[in-house]
Amino acid sequence: MSENKFILKLSCLDQPGIVAGLTTALASRGANILESNQFCDRLTNQLFIRIAFAAPAGTSKETFELAFKPSVDRFDMKLKLEDLSRRPKIIIMVSKFDHALLHLLYQIKVGWLNAEVAAIVSNHEDSRRTAEQEDIPFYYWPVTKENKAEREAQLVELVKETGSELVVLARYMQVLSNDLSNRLYGMVINIHHSFLPSFKGAKPYHQAHERGVKLIGATGHYVTADLDEGPIIEQETERVSHAMSSDDFVAAGRDIESRVLARAVKYHLEGRVMLNHHRTVVFSA
């Protein structure tokens, strides 16, 4: 039997009756819950809920929005409902290092990531051939101090034209302006090539090597006006040793970056990430 699948995300102040109201609304429309997660931030008493559910074929998104309305009004909920039949569009931005880009494209190709790459944007020509091989529009936009505002305006327009839901900075080595970061808040994910907040700036793996660290890592986070301080979505570390060279550190780091970015993108596209002030609530699978 065919069915439609949806993701429900909501946040509101925690109080009795919320889950009962939601599940009653779902049952009244013949829906079946496939996955349910919830978290209450005890510091703010803010409740976060994610429910994946299936409904009889032909049941529209609007049908459930109407069913949830009494609970939305009663509990002052911030509610978002997503139809999983759609394939979200993303824009990937990259500079010279393409390992994270290639990993994303592969995970999309094998179906682990449900996304359509609407465009690849770069300030270098290096990834043009990759884009052409994958039949993805490629935009070569060199950035200077003089044209930075113009390039960012082009990006905003490209997001609108393509209907993209997410911009992924796959080792895109340009700092977005405060204006753009605020304008696209919650829509831009960056991979930071260190385990934040340590070893910021140039050559983090070399810094780590010089300091004799025993763990290196990478951080996937939302971009904000505060450089490399955005809400963290995913992180990973790997043990290293004194016997490894800085090149070994870099090689290990590339692998970690690729995995972390892909997971961060997957969590976002599957509606598993919810913003909680300067932090995130992540309901991993």
N, C-alpha and C positions, 0 to 999 in steps of 0.2 A: 504494500500500500504506500503510495507516494505521500509525502508530507513536506511541510515548510518548517524551517528551523530559524530560531531567533535568539538573540542575546539581549537580556534585560540588565541594565546597570542603573543603580540609583544610590543616592546618598541623602541622608536626613538625620535629624536628631533621633537618638535611640529612644524608643518608647514601646509599650505593649501594643500588640495588634498588627504590627507591620507585616510580618511574615504571613499571618493568617489572612490578611486582606489580599496579599499578592497571590497566594496559593489558591484562595477561593476564586479569584478572578480568572486564573489560569484554568482551573477545573471547569468553570462555567462555560469556557469556550472549547473544551475538549482537548486541552493541551497536556503534554506529558513532560515532566521535568527530567532533563538529561544530566544536568550538573548544577550544583548549587553551592555557592560560597558566600560567607559573610564575615565581616570584621567590624568590631566596635572600638574606636579610639577612646580609651577611658579618660584621656586628658581633656578631650573636647566633647565627649559623649556623642560623637558623630558616627553614624552607622553606614557601612558600605556593603552593598549586596550585588552579586552577579549571579544571574540565573540563565542557563542555556535550556531551551525547551523546544519541543517539536509540536506542531499543530496540524490538524487535518489539511490536506492539500486544498489550496484556494483560499485559506484563511489569510486575510490581509493584515499588514502591520497596523493599519488604522483600527481594525477590530479590537486589537489588544490595547492600543492606546486609549480607546474609549472605555475598555473594561477596567483599566488601571486608574482612570481619572478620579473616582471617589477616594482611593487611597492617596493619590497625589495631592488632592485638595486637603484631605484630612490631616496628613502628616507633613505637608509642605515639602514634598520630595523634589529633588532634582533627578529626573528620570530620563533615560535615553534607551531607545529600542532600536536594534539593528537587525536587518534581514540578512541571514547568512547565505542567501542565494546569490547575492551580489558578489562581485570580485573587486575588492578595493584597489584603487589606483594609487601608485606611489611614484615619487620622483627621487632618483638617486643622484647625489652630488659626490664627485670624486676629484682628486687632484692627480698625482703621479702614482701613488701606491694603490694598486687595484685589487689586492687580495680580498678585502672585505666585499667589494663590488662583485667579484667573481663568485664568492661563496653565496651571496644573496641570490644571484642569478641561477646558480645551481640548485639551491633549495626551492626556488620557485619552479624550476624545470621538473624536479622530481615530485612536486606536489606537497612538500612539507610546509612551504609558505604559500598561503592562498593570496596572491597579489598579482596585479598587472603593472609592469613598469611602464609608465606613460612617457618617461623621458630620462635620459642620462645627461646631466649637466656637469661641465668641467671647465676649469680655468687652464687646462692643458689639453693637447690633442691626443695624448697617449691612449685613451680608452675609446677613441672613435672606431677603431676596427672591431673592438668587442661589441659596441652598439650596433654596428652594421651587420655583424654575424648573427646577432640576436634579433635583428629587424626592429630595433628600438630607436626612436628619434634621438639624435645627439645634438647637443647645443654647446658649442665652444664659446665660452664667455670669459675672456681674459679680464682680470680685475686689477684696477689701479686705484690710487687714492682719488683720482679725478672722476672715474666712472663707477665707483662702488655703489652710489645711490641709484644710478641708472640700472645697473645689473640687478640689484635687489628688487627694483620695481618690475623688471622683466620676470624675475622669479615669481613674484606675487601674481603677475598676469598669467604666467604659465600654469600655476596652481589652479587658477580660476578656469582657464581654457580647457585643461585636461580633466578637471573635476577630481584632482588628486586629494587624498585624505591625509597623506603623510609625506614629509620630506626627510630623506635619510642621508645624513652626512657620513659617507663611507670613506673616511680619511680625507675629507675635503678640508684642505689646509688654509682656509680663509675664515676669519672671525666675522660672524654676522653682526650687523649693527644692533644697537639697543632697540631702535625702532622696529626693525624686522623681527627681532627675537620676541618682543612684546606682541607684535601683530599676529605672529604665528605660534603663540604660546600653546604648548600641548600638541603641536603638529610637526615638530622638528625633533628628530632623535640623532644624537651624535655619539660616536664611539671615541672615548678618550683613551689614548694609548698609555695609560698607567692606572694603577689602583687608587682612585681618588681617595683622599686629597693629597697623597704623597707624590713627590717628584713631578711637579708641574713644569711646564715650559719645554725648552728644546731638549732633545735627546734624553727622554726619561729613562730608557733602558740603560743608556751609558751611565747616567747618574746612579741608577740602582746598582750597576756593576761596580762602580767606583766605591759605593758605600758598603758593598759586601752583603747585600740583602739576600734573604733566603726564599722570598716569595715575590713574584712579579704578577701583574694582572692587568685587567682592562675594565672599563666602566662604560656602560650604555646609559645615557641619561637624556632627559629633555633639555633643549637649549633655552637658556634664559639670558637676560641682560647681564647677569653676573657670570662672567666667564668661567666655564667648567664647574659651576656651582648649582646647576639645575637638578631637579628631582631625579634621583637615581632609580633606574628600572631594573638593571641586571649587572652583576659583577662576577668575575671569576679570577682565581689565582692559580699559580702553578709553582711548585717548589723548584728552586734552582740551587746551584752550588758554586763554590769557589773554583771548581775545575772547568766551569763553562766560560767561554769568551763572551765579549759583548755582542758579537755576531750571533752566538747561540741564544743569548737573551732576546735579541731582535726576532730571530726565527720563532722562538717559543711565543713571543708576544704577538706576532702576526696571526698565529693559529688561535690564540685566545681572543684577540680582537674580532676575528671573523665569527667565531662561535657566539660571543657575547652580543654582538650587534644583531645577528640573525635572531637570537632568542628575544632580544628587546623588541625588535620589529614584530615578531610573531605575537608576543604578548599584547602589544598595542593593537594590532589588527584583529585579534580575537577578542578584544574588549576585556582583557584581563588586567589592565592598568587603570587605576583611578587616582586622581590627584588629591592629595590631602595636605593643603597648604604647600609647604616646601618639601614635602615628602610624597612618596607614592604608596599605594596599597596595590600589591601585585598578587593576583590569584593564579599562580602557575598551575599548569595541567598536572 
